[in-house]
């Protein structure tokens, strides 16, 4: 084990070390502003939260002021007329968010206040429904209560908690007050009454998911889910105050509904608030926010924040896991993995928010992913650069070695051609100009044949070096392929007859085509020579030509021993030779067919080979008819 530790590449662990250190530092800080962005985003796109409580809002606004000829908070006569109309329509309950804290200014007003009190009490006593005042809470004066005569009707604090001192500190309403100083808030009281009317049990403030007690405020709060955008008034059932007073609404409009009465003066900024739907400007009516909170509490749609320690552990685990993957892939794939992981984190955070109501604070996880990416990518880029540089240097070195090899082969081949030619010349002189005994003539014939084979081999090597150095160029000219073939046949006929072989030609009339005559001579000569070498004694070699509008075809066929299928697929490979008992004694370099194929493809042509053991072999060359 100690040996492994000694040989361990510690430099590869540096990014992981820095990643873990940065993540551990990162999770020591809170990023509430970023968490608030994700929270508000999920709230705006929560497609699973739909309203179930039937709420109607009666709105006091500038239109009602003008119609009634009154100003806020209106006379007791107007409030009496409104409540008598609403209660006569048998609503399930009424939440009055106008505290009516001013004393009557006349006996007539006092009489209307008494009538209002009597009408509501009768509504409550007959168990037709419930009624509650929602009171404001002002920092300077405390809770604003209704006049003493109306307090028996019941009142609770309708406090809208804005995130001014905690969390994002952006004054956005995300929490609902459930209990203040031991008493249920207006929203929880109304929600419980609605639940009772629907045959469901009441809920204690501490029974809601995510409910937390704040000792400084002596209150219990819970983050709630909006069912509708408060800023979108068209989605709410809303009617102006004066229309109810005058009876201008359909019969049964309030029946079995929860009615909220409140203000919505465009000229009064206090009637509007910041919500996740309108964070830049206070455009969400507070009356609609009250409706959302009551809806959320009546259906239990509060959020349970996932403990910070869990998100911190997840941040570290995800960072280590992402580091592992990024360290083993290319930077581009690392970026793709990072983006995929980030989108997956968003998706899971959203789904946990909208379905079970679990709120993950994603800031640490998202920032952790960014930290991993910006630590590992530079390290991976450096590694990639070093690897690429090493490959380039190795390629340069290999190219230099290859050039040296090619130059050496080329020089050696050129230098060998001269002495080989001299040997062949001397052997020819000795053979032709001097009288030799049969053994001497045989030896001289062997020398000539050996020099010929050596010369062919040197020529093949020179062609190969030209190909690999890309110095081989075509010298095309108009040439009749038939004449070229006839010349080759005449040249090789003696060699064929020496093997008791017959050369047959079937040459169709052809137009001249553009070819390099030297290379095509090499092609046809090699194919015919191979047939003479390998077909066997007494066999027939046929050479056939024909054409069509696109191609000129040359076929060299023999009825020799044939080639095995395993060998046939490799005969055009460089230095490949068919090895068997019949070919063992035949000399060759293994470059002939490789060069043949290359020369033909250089002419934009093709060559194919077919063979059947015991039947023979055929090579078909296709050249452009142009």
Secondary structure, DSSP 8 states (H G I E B T S, - for coil): -HHHHHHS-GGGGHHHHHHHHHHHHHTTS--HHHHHHHHHHHHHT--S----S-EEEEEE-HHHHHHHT--TT--HHHHHHHHHHHHHT--SEEEE-----S--SSHHHHHHHHHHHHHHHHHHHTTS-EEEEEEEEETTTEEE---GGGGGG-EEE--EE-SSSSTT-S-B--EEEEEETTEE-HHHHHHHHHHHHTT-----GGGSTT-EEETTTTEEEEEB--SS-TT-GGGSEEEEHHHHHTT-S-TTSSTT-EEEEEE--TT-GGGEEBBTTBSSS--EEHHHHHHHHHHHHHHT-B-EE--HHHHHHHHHHHHHHHHHHHTTS-HHHHHHHHHHHHHHHHHHHHHHHHTT-EE---HHHHHHHHHHHHHHHHHHHHHHHHHHHHHHHHHHHHHHHHHHHHHHHHHHHHHHHHHHHHHHHHHHHHHHHS---HHHHHHHHHHHHHHHHHHHHHHHHHHHHHHHTT------EEE-HHHHHHHHHHHHHHHHHHTT-EEEEEE-----EEE-HHHHHHHHHHHHHHHHHHH-TT-EEEEEEEE-SSEEEEEEEE-SS---HHHHTTTTSTT----STTTTTS---S-HHHHHHHHHHHTT-EEEEEEETTTEEEEEEEEE--
